[in-house]
Amino acid sequence: DGDCPIVNWTNDSDKAYQIALNNEEINQFISHNPKIEGFSLRTRDGILSWRIEWSYDAGMDNPKNALIRIDATTGEVLYVKVDE
C-alpha cells in the first residue's frame, strides 16, 4: 500500500515536545491547559517531522487549536499555527 518504515531521525518525541514548549506561541497556548489531539511522526514534502496538535474549548462553541511541526532530524520548527 506504499507505506514504508520511518528511520533515521535524531529527535525523539520527548525532545520534540520540549522544542514545542520552548516555542513562544505554543507556550502561551499551553497556559490554557489544552489537551493533546495528536502527536505523530510523518514525512511531508520529503521531510520527516513531528506533528503535535492541541485544543481546548474557549466556551460558546469556540474551540481553539494549535499545531506545530518540528523537523525530526534537525529540531527546526517548520510550522506553527495557533488560534487567538
Contact map, one row per residue, 1 for C-alpha under 8 A:
111000000000000000000000000000000000000000000000000000000000000000000000000000000000
111100000000000000000000000000000000000000000000000000000000000000000000000000000000
111110000000000000000000000000000000000000000000000000000000000000000000000000000000
011111000000000000000000000000000000000000000000000000000000000000000000000000000000
001111100000000000000000000000000000000000000000000000000000000000000000000000000000
000111110000000000000000000000000000000000000000000000000000000000000000000000000000
000011111000000000000000000000000000000000000000000000000000000000000000000000000000
000001111100000000000000000000000000000000000000000000000000000000000000100000000000
000000111111000000000000000000000000000000000001000000000000000000000001100000000000
000000011111000000000000000000000000000000000000000000000000000000000001110000000000
000000001111111100000000000000000000000000000000000000000000000000000001111000000000
000000001111111100000000000000000000000000000000000000000000000000000001000000000000
000000000011111110000000000000000000000000000000010000000000000000000000000000000000
000000000011111111000000000000000000000000000000000000000000000000000000000000000000
000000000011111111100000000000000000000000000000000000000000000000000000000000000000
000000000011111111110000000000000000000000000000010000000000000000000101001000000000
000000000000111111111000000000000000000000000000000100000000000000000000000000000000
000000000000011111111100000000000000000000000000000000000000000000000000000000000000
000000000000001111111110000000000000000000000000000000000000000000000100001010000000
000000000000000111111110011000000000000000000000000000000000000000010100000010000000
000000000000000011111111011001000000000000000000000000000000000000000000000000000000
000000000000000001111111011000000000000000000000000000000000000000000000000000000000
000000000000000000111111111000000000000000000000000000000000000000000000000000000000
000000000000000000001111111100000000000000000000000000000000000000000000000000000000
000000000000000000000011111110000000000000000000000000000000000000000000000000010100
000000000000000000011111111111000000000000000000000000000000000001010000000000010100
000000000000000000011111111111100000000000000000000000000000000000000000000000000000
000000000000000000000001111111110000000000000000000000000000000000000000000000000000
000000000000000000000000111111111100000000000000000000000000000001000000000000000100
000000000000000000001000011111111100000000000000000000000000000000000000000000000000
000000000000000000000000001111111100000000000000000000000000000000000000000000000000
000000000000000000000000000111111100000000000000000000010000000000000000000000000000
000000000000000000000000000011111110000000000000000000010000000000000000000000000000
000000000000000000000000000011111111000000000000000001110000000000000000000000000000
000000000000000000000000000000001111100000000000000001110000000000000000000000000000
000000000000000000000000000000000111111000000000000111100000000000000000000000000000
000000000000000000000000000000000011111000000000000111100000000000000000000000000000
000000000000000000000000000000000001111100000000001111000000000000000000000000000000
000000000000000000000000000000000001111110000000011110000000000000000000000000000000
000000000000000000000000000000000000011111000000011100000000000000000000000000000000
000000000000000000000000000000000000001111100001111000000000000000000001000000000000
000000000000000000000000000000000000000111110001111000000000000000000000000000000000
000000000000000000000000000000000000000011111111100000000000000000000000000000000000
000000000000000000000000000000000000000001111111100000000000000000000000000000000000
000000000000000000000000000000000000000000111110000000000000000000000000000000000000
000000000000000000000000000000000000000000111111000000000000000000000000000000000000
000000000000000000000000000000000000000000111111100000000000000000000010000000000000
000000001000000000000000000000000000000011110111110000000000000000000011100000000000
000000000000000000000000000000000000000011110011111000000000000000001111100000000000
000000000000100100000000000000000000001111000001111100000000000000001111000000000000
000000000000000000000000000000000000011111000000111110000000000000111100000000000000
000000000000000010000000000000000001111100000000011111000000000000111000000000000000
000000000000000000000000000000000001111000000000001111100000000011110000000000000000
000000000000000000000000000000000111110000000000000111110000000011100000000000000000
000000000000000000000000000000000111100000000000000011111000001111000000000000000000
000000000000000000000000000000011110000000000000000001111100001110000000000000000000
000000000000000000000000000000000000000000000000000000111110111100000000000000000000
000000000000000000000000000000000000000000000000000000011111111100000000000000000000
000000000000000000000000000000000000000000000000000000001111111000000000000000000000
000000000000000000000000000000000000000000000000000000000111110000000000000000000000
000000000000000000000000000000000000000000000000000000001111111000000000000000000000
000000000000000000000000000000000000000000000000000000001111111100000000000000000000
000000000000000000000000000000000000000000000000000000111110111110000000000000000000
000000000000000000000000000000000000000000000000000000111100011111000000000000000111
000000000000000000000000000000000000000000000000000011110000001111100000000000000110
000000000000000000000000010010000000000000000000000011100000000111110000000000011110
000000000000000000000000000000000000000000000000001111000000000011111000000000111100
000000000000000000010000010000000000000000000000001110000000000001111100000011111000
000000000000000000000000000000000000000000000000111100000000000000111110000011110000
000000000000000100110000000000000000000000000000111000000000000000011111001111100000
000000000000000000000000000000000000000000000011110000000000000000001111111111000000
000000001111000100000000000000000000000010000001110000000000000000000111111000000000
000000011110000000000000000000000000000000000001100000000000000000000011111000000000
000000000110000000000000000000000000000000000000000000000000000000000011111100000000
000000000010000100100000000000000000000000000000000000000000000000000111111110000000
000000000000000000000000000000000000000000000000000000000000000000000110011111000000
000000000000000000110000000000000000000000000000000000000000000000011110001111110000
000000000000000000000000000000000000000000000000000000000000000000011110000111110000
000000000000000000000000000000000000000000000000000000000000000000111100000011111000
000000000000000000000000110000000000000000000000000000000000000001111000000011111100
000000000000000000000000000000000000000000000000000000000000000001110000000000111110
000000000000000000000000110010000000000000000000000000000000000111100000000000011111
000000000000000000000000000000000000000000000000000000000000000111000000000000001111
000000000000000000000000000000000000000000000000000000000000000100000000000000000111
